[in-house]
Amino acid sequence: MATEQPATSQAETHGSGEAEAVEHLLLTRRLEDFTRGGTLALLPLLGSIVGLVFTFREQLSLPILLGWGALQLALLGLFMVIERQVDPDTAALAELRRNWNRFAVIQWIGSLAWALIFPYLALVAQGLDAVVLAVVAVTVLTGVLLVHRTAPRLALFHIFAMTISIAACIWILAGERGWPAFILLAFFVVALLGSTREQEREIVSGARSEVSRREAAATVGLLLNDYEEHSSDWLWTVGPRGNLRDVTARFAAASGKSVEDLEGVSLIALFAQGEDRDRLARQLMERSAFRDLVLKLRVDGEVRYWKLSARPRADGRMSGVARDVTSDRLIEERVAFMAHYDNLTGLANRYLFNERLRRALSDEERARGVALFYLDLDDFKAVNDTRGHLVGDRLLREVGTRLEREVRGHDLVARLGGDEFAVLLETRAGAGMLIERAHRFLSVIREPFELDDQVYRISGSIGIAKCVEGDCEAEELMRRADLALFAAKKKGRDTLALFDQAMDRAARERREVETDLREAIARGQLNLHYQPVIDLDTGEVSGYEALLRWYHPRRGIVTPAGFLDVAEETGMIVPIGEWVIRQALAETAQWEGDFRIAINLSPTQVRSPHLADVVAQAIHAHGVAPERVEFEITEHVLLQESGVSAGNLEKLRELGTKVALDDFGVGYSSLSYLRRFPFDRIKIDRAFVDGVERDPDNQAIVSSITRLADALGMTTTAEGVETRAQLDLLRKLGCQEAQGYLICEPVPGENFATPAAVAAAMQGEASGILDYRKGREAVLKRRASRAR
């Protein structure tokens, strides 16, 4: 029980304080209404006094009437004096009580004065005098609705006093015959009493509600002040015209101004012009609620962003909160920039480029003038690899800057990724002008770049495509520009190409090849042809090279030159190459004779992690001796300097198979390749065999290759032999083996299944020139002396 006492005392204190607040508000309103009602009733009251004195001046003693009138005027004057002495809004409760008691005494005296005068006058009233008396009596009785409507006790006293007075007058004037008047008076009095009671209920209820509302408002105000002190938001209020009212210190501090400078200033004037500011003005004018409206402004010369929310109030104002969201907005703008612009160069990225292109092509009139340039740097990778990515990034930025200088403000330069750029122009220029513009782009890229006192030179390739009437879809235009760029790069470096239909036809054909090739294995359209390799000392077949052929239903027999590039680019070369390995070993395992089988490997195959496993499985499945299997690779494999490729080649050697270097002598041939990997065979490219009988340079090259191979313990095979003169000379220059159309063209495997089949396949001119046994001794002597 001891713990409940403080709470009880607190509740009692709160209840007492609330009751006093209600009483204070009631007395304030009673005094205000009493004063207001008295002012309104002043003229009727004075008129009634003057009317009675003037009407009964002859029937009664004039001094009595004048004394009564003077009393009434004195009471009015005293009422006015007391009313001016106290301000109900600021007076204490005790002072209001004293004032109210004074008014009550004055009112009681006045009511009694009126109640006493009417019976006195009724004694002498006749005719018109009685009518005047009745009108004044009713006027004074109903005056309770004006003067006493918020003072029920005074109203009751006045009503009862006047009721008795008027009833006495009726009795005096009419006696028992005045019963209808008594009844009307009773009804009228009951109505007045009921009205007075309802008015009292309303004023008391209203006072209590107002006190509760004021307490709630004070609590809310306290909470808002506490919220503003501890929150990142600021409170603000504007009047009906949108001018700031009751500016808080935190709002002023956030605005960089003083409270005095902001008070009365238009809220809209704080913010920068724009659609958001117009929306704020519209919301304030319409007095409609809004949320999270972000506006831009300057505070002490610095750009800031505020987020505003507000709702209208019953008093015509609007109140809300504001928050500084500059950091969030800058992050949003950064994200938006990254979504539309390249972070490295500041140029438009692929997304924004596509959007701008589609927007330009959506208008048929604008679309006719759209021209697209695709640009790719030729030498960028070399700079990036040798000088590092930082230099490469700076170089890309410089390229972007130079390209932007060459276009107009409404044109668009974009970086699509890596070292690829695009330029979108809207021009009516013809093909000649577009080519001239492309040359200008190439020219500015070709100019030296000076970075950190180092000079860099690069070049570029450009593909051009222009929208033509009736064919202006964005995807199609980009495809054509890409085809043109591909055609330009095929020409070499620092070149350009303008799209034409021939490029489109070639691209479509390439896609058809890709589509058909994906199903070629499943449909059994791939086959192997074999070309024999002969030993120049014995004239016998020492091996066969497996060559892939595609039996296309419409194109006929397609050689690798017609589809290997597509297979390499699409990755289909790996499953195709694995099929070739299995098929070649499966077919040749059934043939008679001790020969090797040569299989070509592409650079992509050599990088395949499954290559060694596929070879091992095929050798084991078909029982082929590993030393009879030879894989031919080109120098492109060595150029990649891939650890995976070198590892796979080592695994092939570990399996017991042999490795030959194909097409030696062209491209990037280097003696370092021969030192880096111990090849079993070098195949001299047909470019040196063709015309070797007439060209001393080719003879010198072939002779050097054969001597080098002998010194390194490698065998040499000459490719592309087509005449007997070439064959004779190659034998004299030291070649050990040869293959070519002179000996036998590539044919299906069944042609070499038996020795008889081999003889049949090699009949013709070759049969008359393969008698090399005659020169065998001379060859052996020459090699022996070379070895010494």
Disulfide bonds with the S-S distance in Angstrom:
Cys467-Cys472 1.72
